[in-house]
Amino acid sequence: MLNINMVVSLIIFVISFVFFVYGKIHRCIVALVGATLMVVFGDLRGFYTQQQALEAIDFDTLGLLFGMMTIVVILRKTGFFRYLAIKGAKFAKGDPWKLMVALGLITAFVSMIIDNVTTVLLVAPVTLLVSDILGITAIPILIEEVVLSNIGGVGTLVGDPPNIMISSASTFSFNDFLIHLMPISLIAIGISLLISRFLCSSCLVRKEERVREILKMNEWDAIREKAMLLKCIIALIIVVVLFVTEEIHHLRSSFIALIGATITLILVRPDPKEVFSQIEWPVLLFFAALFVIVGGVDQAGFLKILANGINRVSSNPVELTLIVIWLSFVLSSLIDNVPYTAAMIPIIKHIAALGVNTSPIWWALAIGVGFGGNGTPLGSSAGVVAMGLAERTKYPLTFGQWLKYGSIPALVTTGVASVLMVIGFEWFS
């Protein structure tokens, strides 16, 4: 039963979300106001203290973002992204659709090994530059990259933070994720690209005059600082190796990113003021405030009641699986999937204690929170990062654009995954 704490915390969250969508006030300001109201109300009512608000902030995510942003800012100065932009445009022969496929597939498969936020931080600047050279809007390609990064992350244990949490709670191994979720992830990648081909046919038009201009360009002329570029590549290689071998050394992803940023700063020795002035501070503040808002909703008890309701709706394993997929899809489109996953884990354990085989329910949770992150730009960290990067261009990413290019693939891929889980229910059991 809802109480005053749940009702008010939900009102704060919903109003904040409405302003996020409305877009007239910068989402960072809205999030900070919402977080302040949540903490003040929670502290007065005694269900959400200042200490709990601080603990709700995922500093792993913030550290990861800050570290990778630092590396990207320095790498951008070398001209490397412009080199890749020209090289990519020439490889695709100026065809925006081929460019979307190439960059999208790179993003998807890299996200299976490295977290999707880092992948988007590295690929998005290239996308923006290539699109500018071709004279097209970068938004559809940027959205498709985020969508495919989230889909790709579902396919492996290390591709998405909720997968790591689910593995710990369910004892599923790395190979279990490859066997059960990688096929669905690969099918969803193909479906998303086909849908995007249809949705983006009118805006991804090849411009012959730009193509001729690009083919004449020498990509090596874009490299301004070769020595600096080499140092940045060394730092990135170290970061990638540490990410891939994370199961061996057990370093947190945020610490790995900060190690990479530190190595880059030591090797390059740039002006710190210049570097840090280009960090996307509004994105970091938005994340911190959003974690505080969601933490308040969680501490009020709403997420737990919602999760408990699942068990009362149906005792049929197939129905429970479908309920978890779609409930997770909807909620992960609106709120960060990490606290939602944390709230669902004890509920699924409780269902298991009743004698229900919960293996398919665990897989349903992984699919729902992973694909659900594509429902809105706020559903995943990668989406928020993409919005922040797009704000610095002449083509800002709006909610309306996301609903057109991102939400439709999200719904269709989740629907297909649901059908596949029902057909192969014994396999997932």
Secondary structure, 3 states (H helix, E strand, C coil): CCCHHHHHHHHHHHHHHHHHHHCCCCHHHHHHHHHHHHHHHHHHHCCCCHHHHHHHCCHHHHHHHHHHHHHHHHHHHCCHHHHHHHHHHHHCCCCHHHHHHHHHHHHHHHCCCCCHHHHHHHHHHHHHHHHHHHCCCCHHHHHHHHHHHHHHHHCCCCCCHHHHHHHHHHCCCHHHHHHHCHHHHHHHHHHHHHHHHHHCCCCCCCCHHHHHHHHCCCHHHHCCCHHHHHHHHHHHHHHHHHHHCHHHHCCCHHHHHHHHHHHHHHHHCCCHHHHHCCCCHHHHHHHHHHHHHHHHHHHCCHHHHHHHHHHHHCCCHHHHHHHHHHHHHHHHHHCCHHHHHHHHHHHHHHHHHCCCCCHHHHHHHHHHHHHHCCCCCCCCHHHHHHHHHHCCCCCCCCHHHHHHHHHHHHHHHHHHHHHHHHHCHHHHC
